[in-house]
Amino acid sequence: MRLEALQEGSDLFIGHEARFFAAPASIETMANLALRHPDATLLAGGTDVGLWITKRLQDLGKIIWLGRVRGLDRIEETETTLTFGACVTHERALPVLASLDPDLGLLMRRFGSKQVRASGTVGGNIANGSPIGDLAPALIALGASVEMRKGGLTRTMPLENFFLAYGRQAREPGEVVTALHIPKLKAGMAFRAFKISKRFDEDISAVMGAFRFRVEGGTIAEARLAYGGMAGVPARAKATEQALEGVSLADTHAWAAALSHLEADFQPISDMRASAGYRAKVARAITGKALLEIAGGAAETRIHPREVAHAG
């Protein structure tokens, strides 16, 4: 409380134009500073940037810390949409996402440790563009969009279009991710998300799959399938989506034929986390698992019921 009383809400700038640490207090100041210094490092929770210093030994000459920017920590909810400011931490986001669907709660529960979730931010997880970030595939499957600010201009794009290639995002020099807008599930929609990793806690995904289906009369009217770990960026499986649309949930043979299209959607690589062949098999298996659950199959697919899956 005494520290909060010292917070007087002004912009902080230490250093000079060539080397500084800045902690802007408003979105306007932040945007203008980032536009003037497009080469500056944008720092939020530090769970990724911190490793650049301790592991890569990088010397970051210009740092703009976003943690004091008013409005970047907001959580807003309407009847149709959930909005997270870019600096909302994973720990704050967890119960809100869990209210949208239990699988989102379980996914966030496995997001690093409690300490990492208390520091890392949803905007940082998106802006770093990791192909194995857990949050991006889930939000892409839900149809989320990303909001960015450059100087006095704000623009919004579908999140799936934000990731261009490995290490490249559709963020212009001087542009800052400011918010994520997530549509809520509508009547007739079903969502599932599965993370496959060597450890349950604090591990990077080998494959992450998130699936949103709109079902009408027992038939898949619309499918959105998004994966992490299967390509250089988080991406949708559009050929498989198209093949699944119009398929009856009761026709398991049609599922198998549709899921074979994953081979055309992705050509995963082998690395220390998993082989390419393993990734391909897992992606197909978890997609089938999602369909089996949504179809109401009798086979048990969970150790714990979905209703309690998000509990810590």
Order of alpha helices (4+ residues) and beta strands (2+ residues): alpha-beta-beta-alpha-beta-alpha-beta-beta-beta-alpha-alpha-alpha-alpha-alpha-beta-beta-beta-beta-beta-beta-beta-beta-beta-alpha-alpha-alpha-alpha
